[in-house]
């Protein structure tokens, strides 16, 4: 998912800023790219199982769902209000 090499090409035009700390009150809204989040969490869950089993396991939808809820709750603990998770950018999908 995403644009290949986008982050590396944009790095020179950005700066690093701390935008949240654990335990802060809600101060920022977040818009999440749903497919990228699902892909990333599926890989993390798969890697965790592969480390335990030594093989590439099948990952269930419920495991990915549990990982997504945990990740989103963790972001909220840093002061982000989750407003929307998009399935794609606006426009035809």
Short mmCIF file of the C-alpha atoms (twelve columns), coordinates in Angstrom:
data_MODEL
# 
_entry.id   MODEL 
# 
loop_
_atom_site.group_PDB 
_atom_site.id 
_atom_site.type_symbol 
_atom_site.label_atom_id 
_atom_site.label_alt_id 
_atom_site.label_comp_id 
_atom_site.label_asym_id 
_atom_site.label_seq_id 
_atom_site.Cartn_x 
_atom_site.Cartn_y 
_atom_site.Cartn_z 
_atom_site.pdbx_PDB_model_num 
ATOM 1  C CA . UNK A 1  0.000   0.000   0.000  1 
ATOM 2  C CA . UNK A 2  1.083   3.559   -0.452 1 
ATOM 3  C CA . UNK A 3  3.454   5.290   -2.816 1 
ATOM 4  C CA . UNK A 4  6.830   3.512   -3.159 1 
ATOM 5  C CA . UNK A 5  9.653   5.689   -1.827 1 
ATOM 6  C CA . UNK A 6  7.289   8.470   -0.730 1 
ATOM 7  C CA . UNK A 7  8.579   8.771   2.850  1 
ATOM 8  C CA . UNK A 8  12.236  8.822   1.823  1 
ATOM 9  C CA . UNK A 9  11.576  11.498  -0.831 1 
ATOM 10 C CA . UNK A 10 9.605   13.665  1.614  1 
ATOM 11 C CA . UNK A 11 12.004  13.304  4.556  1 
ATOM 12 C CA . UNK A 12 14.090  16.340  3.580  1 
ATOM 13 C CA . UNK A 13 10.945  18.510  3.601  1 
ATOM 14 C CA . UNK A 14 9.748   17.553  7.081  1 
ATOM 15 C CA . UNK A 15 10.723  17.835  10.706 1 
ATOM 16 C CA . UNK A 16 10.319  15.599  13.728 1 
ATOM 17 C CA . UNK A 17 7.880   16.796  16.382 1 
ATOM 18 C CA . UNK A 18 6.416   15.177  19.472 1 
ATOM 19 C CA . UNK A 19 2.653   15.402  19.045 1 
ATOM 20 C CA . UNK A 20 1.501   13.366  22.011 1 
ATOM 21 C CA . UNK A 21 2.616   11.937  25.319 1 
ATOM 22 C CA . UNK A 22 1.202   8.966   27.200 1 
ATOM 23 C CA . UNK A 23 -1.668  9.987   29.466 1 
ATOM 24 C CA . UNK A 24 -2.431  13.374  27.842 1 
ATOM 25 C CA . UNK A 25 -5.961  14.636  27.434 1 
ATOM 26 C CA . UNK A 26 -7.475  14.511  23.961 1 
ATOM 27 C CA . UNK A 27 -5.883  17.282  21.929 1 
ATOM 28 C CA . UNK A 28 -5.551  15.963  18.378 1 
ATOM 29 C CA . UNK A 29 -7.719  14.155  15.884 1 
ATOM 30 C CA . UNK A 30 -6.400  11.331  13.735 1 
ATOM 31 C CA . UNK A 31 -7.499  9.992   10.375 1 
ATOM 32 C CA . UNK A 32 -6.271  6.447   9.784  1 
ATOM 33 C CA . UNK A 33 -5.590  4.713   6.461  1 
ATOM 34 C CA . UNK A 34 -7.531  1.511   7.148  1 
ATOM 35 C CA . UNK A 35 -5.919  -0.805  4.552  1 
ATOM 36 C CA . UNK A 36 -2.402  0.198   5.600  1 
ATOM 37 C CA . UNK A 37 -3.259  -0.264  9.272  1 
ATOM 38 C CA . UNK A 38 -4.754  -3.715  8.602  1 
ATOM 39 C CA . UNK A 39 -1.742  -4.767  6.501  1 
ATOM 40 C CA . UNK A 40 0.736   -3.550  9.110  1 
ATOM 41 C CA . UNK A 41 -1.095  -5.214  11.997 1 
ATOM 42 C CA . UNK A 42 -1.490  -8.480  10.056 1 
ATOM 43 C CA . UNK A 43 2.279   -8.531  9.486  1 
ATOM 44 C CA . UNK A 44 2.984   -7.777  13.154 1 
ATOM 45 C CA . UNK A 45 0.641   -10.542 14.347 1 
ATOM 46 C CA . UNK A 46 2.063   -12.960 11.773 1 
ATOM 47 C CA . UNK A 47 5.641   -12.111 12.779 1 
ATOM 48 C CA . UNK A 48 4.792   -12.626 16.458 1 
ATOM 49 C CA . UNK A 49 3.333   -16.086 15.691 1 
ATOM 50 C CA . UNK A 50 6.199   -16.989 13.362 1 
ATOM 51 C CA . UNK A 51 8.670   -16.150 16.135 1 
ATOM 52 C CA . UNK A 52 6.788   -18.512 18.481 1 
ATOM 53 C CA . UNK A 53 6.254   -21.319 15.955 1 
ATOM 54 C CA . UNK A 54 9.225   -20.939 13.624 1 
ATOM 55 C CA . UNK A 55 6.938   -21.039 10.562 1 
ATOM 56 C CA . UNK A 56 4.700   -18.591 8.674  1 
ATOM 57 C CA . UNK A 57 1.288   -19.067 10.335 1 
ATOM 58 C CA . UNK A 58 -2.227  -18.221 9.235  1 
ATOM 59 C CA . UNK A 59 -3.541  -15.158 11.032 1 
ATOM 60 C CA . UNK A 60 -7.254  -14.940 11.858 1 
ATOM 61 C CA . UNK A 61 -9.430  -11.887 11.310 1 
ATOM 62 C CA . UNK A 62 -10.205 -11.841 15.027 1 
ATOM 63 C CA . UNK A 63 -6.484  -11.604 15.868 1 
ATOM 64 C CA . UNK A 64 -6.089  -8.667  13.482 1 
ATOM 65 C CA . UNK A 65 -9.222  -7.066  14.950 1 
ATOM 66 C CA . UNK A 66 -7.911  -7.450  18.501 1 
ATOM 67 C CA . UNK A 67 -4.564  -5.963  17.439 1 
ATOM 68 C CA . UNK A 68 -6.369  -3.032  15.771 1 
ATOM 69 C CA . UNK A 69 -8.429  -2.268  18.881 1 
ATOM 70 C CA . UNK A 70 -5.296  -2.433  21.062 1 
ATOM 71 C CA . UNK A 71 -3.375  -0.158  18.658 1 
ATOM 72 C CA . UNK A 72 -6.210  2.385   18.449 1 
ATOM 73 C CA . UNK A 73 -6.637  2.416   22.244 1 
ATOM 74 C CA . UNK A 74 -2.895  2.967   22.600 1 
ATOM 75 C CA . UNK A 75 -3.091  5.977   20.265 1 
ATOM 76 C CA . UNK A 76 -5.950  7.388   22.343 1 
ATOM 77 C CA . UNK A 77 -3.769  7.069   25.462 1 
ATOM 78 C CA . UNK A 78 -1.411  9.561   23.774 1 
ATOM 79 C CA . UNK A 79 -4.221  12.116  23.431 1 
ATOM 80 C CA . UNK A 80 -5.564  11.328  19.961 1 
ATOM 81 C CA . UNK A 81 -9.265  11.118  19.243 1 
ATOM 82 C CA . UNK A 82 -9.887  8.572   16.509 1 
ATOM 83 C CA . UNK A 83 -12.341 10.291  14.186 1 
ATOM 84 C CA . UNK A 84 -12.398 8.079   11.144 1 
ATOM 85 C CA . UNK A 85 -10.689 5.054   9.650  1 
ATOM 86 C CA . UNK A 86 -10.787 5.349   5.867  1 
ATOM 87 C CA . UNK A 87 -10.971 2.385   3.524  1 
ATOM 88 C CA . UNK A 88 -9.404  4.555   0.824  1 
ATOM 89 C CA . UNK A 89 -8.843  8.177   -0.071 1 
ATOM 90 C CA . UNK A 90 -11.924 10.178  -1.076 1 
ATOM 91 C CA . UNK A 91 -13.036 9.486   -4.615 1 
ATOM 92 C CA . UNK A 92 -13.724 6.251   -6.478 1 
ATOM 93 C CA . UNK A 93 -12.326 3.160   -4.789 1 
# 
